[in-house]
Amino acid sequence: MTLRTTLRAALFGATALALTATGALADMLEDIKAAGKITTATEMHYAPFDMLENGEYAGFNKELFDEVAKELGVTAEYQDLPWASILPGLEVSKFDFVNAPVTITPERMERYAFTLPISDATVALVQRKGGDLTKPEDIKGKTVGIQKGTAQEKQLEAYSDTLGGFTIRGYGSPDEAYADLAAGRLDAVAGSAPNLAYLAKTRPDVFETIAALATFATVFVWLMILLAQVAMRKQMTPEEQAALKFAVPFWPYGQYFAI
């Protein structure tokens, strides 16, 4: 049995368990099955998790969530949205689920139920091939790009304060930052280690990674539901709240690339 098969098998069982563990979630599952579909949202410009290949949605998250939908007996429908609109969209029930890679923060923990980790999300750096940066501290006094509105942006700002300062330039998407880096308008781009490792692996003639900012080690998860929405359907006990978490195994990005 391959690692991919093992992960899918664990995900199937955990999905069914989590969605039927409480009366509130059972009601939501009934709604999804009645509709015959589960609607999710992500940003399809976040390789290797979510990306477009010849105009079609592809990537690690799609492969896994397609299997989740099969297990539930419904069709998965995917919306491609800018990151800045995804969490607000969940707030007003524009879709059922967020299958974008999401970093856990204290603020988000107050509002959402998460899956268990699906990947490493430690902040790392990438530079142009042959650049002179050898360690994270070398970005002091440099210009670093980052996607706006992300947890990684806040972590980069905190690192700037600790290091003594560098210029942070925000972008609407990672692809925009990569383009400016390739054009020489940035010294580095900060992002999650799996994304930058994939970028350097697929474009080795243009980019190379730098060591991760180990101070900000974290993980990616999926967002399942607004906790407030569950509470509206049924007053939940602490045990029921704990049951909201999917038992999704940890999938290190290095193993993903090796498969």
N, C-alpha and C positions, 0 to 999 in steps of 0.2 A: 504494500500500500504506500502511495507517494504522500509527501507532506501536503500537497494540494488536496488529495482525496481525503486525508485525515481531517484537514481543516473544514472542508465542506461538510463532512459527516457530522462533526461536532456542531457546526453552525446550524444545520438542519434541526437537530434535536433541540438545541438551545432556543431557537426561534419559536418553535411550537410551544415549548415549555413557558417561555416568557410571555407570549401572547395569550396564553390560556391560564396563567397563574392567578389572575385576579378577575373579579367580576367586571371591573372597569375595562380591563384590557380585552376580556372575552367579548364585551359589547363592541369594542372597536374592531376586533377581528371579524365579528359577524358582519359589520358594516363593509369591511374590505371585501369579504367573500361574496357578499350580496352584490357588490358593484362589479365583482370579477376582476378587479385590478387593485394594485397598490401603487400609489403615485409617490415618487421620490424626487428630490432635487439635489443637484450638485453643480459644480463648476467644471465643465468639460475641457479645461485647459490646465490640468494639474497632474501631468504624467509623473509616475506610471499608474496612479490610482484612477484618474479620469482623463480621457483624451479623445480626440477625434481622429479617426483614421479613414481617409478618403470620404470625409463627411459623415461617417458613422461613429456613434458612441462606442468606445472600447475602453479597456483597462481593467486593472485588478478589481476595483469595486463593482464594475458591471458584471464581471464573470461571477463573482460571489453572490451578488444580489439577484441575478437571474435565477440562480439555484434556490435562493430563499423563496422567490416567487413560485417556483415550481413546487417546492415543498408545501406551500400554502394553497396551491391549486388556483393561483390567480396569475394575471399578466402584470409584469412590471412596466410602468410607464415612467420615463425619465425626463425631467425638465433641466435644461441647461440655463443656468442663471449666473449673473455676476455674484461673487462671494458676498458682497455687501448687502445683497437682497435676500440671501438664503434664510438666515435666522429670522429676519422680520417676516418672511413668507410663512415660516412654520408658526409664528405667533398668531397669524390670522387664518391658519388652517388651509392654506393654498395647496398643500400636499400632505401626505401621511407621514413621511419619513425623510430624514436627511441622510443620504448615503455618501455625502462628501466627507473627506477626512477632517475631523474636528478635534482641536486641542482642548483638553479639559482646563477650565479656569474656575476659580472660586465663584465668580459671578454667574457663569453658566451652570454650575452645580446647583444654584438656587432655583433655576428655571427648567432644566431639562433632565431627562433620564438618558443615560449613556449606555452604549454597549461596553463590554470589556475591550481592552486595547486590540486594535487590528494591526498596528505598525508602530515602529519607532518614529518619533517626531522631533528629535533633538535638533536644535538650531545649528546649522552649519553654514559654511561660506563656499562660494565658487568664484573663480577668477578666470580671466582669459588664459589660454594656453601659453605657458612660458612667462607668466606674471611673476612679480618679485615678492609676493606674499607667501610666507612659509608657515605662519601660525596666526591664530585669531588676533593676537595683540598687534600684529603688523597693520591692522586697519586704522590705527590711531592716526588722525589727521587726514584720512582718505574719505572718499565718497562711496557709500554703500547703498544699493537699491534693495527695496523690500516691498512686498505686496501690502497695500494699505488695508487697515481695518482688521488685521490678523493678530492672533496672540503672539506670533513671532515678531511682529512690529514692536509690540510693547517690550518683549524680551530684548530686542536689539537696542531700544532706547535705554533700558536699564543697564545694558552692557556698556553703552556709550558713557553713561554717567560714571560707571565704575572705572572704565579705562582712561577717561580723561578727555573724551570727545572725538567724534568723527561726524561727518555730514551724512544724514540719512535722507534718502530721496524715495518718496512713496510712489507706487505704481498701481494701476487698476488690476493688473494681472501679472503673474510671474513671467509670461512670455514677453511682455513689454519691457520688463527689467532685463531679461536675458538679451533682448535685442540691443538695448543701450550698452550693456556690458560688452557685447561682441563688437559694437561700433566704437568702443573706447571712451564712452561718456561716463562710465563708472569704473571704479577700481575693483569692486566685488559686488556680489549679490548674496544676501542672506536668505535662507529658507530652511525648510525641514530636510534633514539628511537624506531620506529616501528620494525625494524629488531631485535634489542636486546630484546625488550619485547616479541617478538615471540619466540626467542631462549630460553629465560628463561621460557616461558609458556610451550613449548614443551619438554624441558629437565630440569625440575625443580630440579632434583636430582644432576645436574652437575653445573648449572649456576644460578646466581641471579643478578639482575640489581642494579645499583647505580643511584642516582639522575642525571638528565640531566645537561649539561653545559648550563644553561639558557642564558648565554651571546651570544651563537651562535644559537639562535632559527632561524629556516628556514623551508622551505617546499620542497617537491618533485613535479616535473612536468614531462611531456613528452616533447620530442623535436619533432617539427613538420617538419621543413625544414630549410635549410640554407637561410638566408635572401639574400645572394648574388645570389643564384639561382633564387629566385623570381625576383630580380631586373634585371636579365639578360633577363627574359621573358617580363617584362613590368615595366616601371618606375612607382613606387608606390607613391601615396599620403600618407600623415600621417594617413588619415582616413583608407586607405586600409591596411597600416601596422598594425593599431590597430585591424582590422578585422581578422588578422591572429590568434588571441588568441581564443582558444576554451573556451566555457563557461562551463568548467567542475567544478562541485561543490567541495568544500573542504570535504575530507573524513578523519576525525581523526582516528588514528590507534586504539584507544581504542574502537571506535564504530565497526571497522572492526572485532576485536576479539569477540565482543559481539554478532555478527550475527550468 
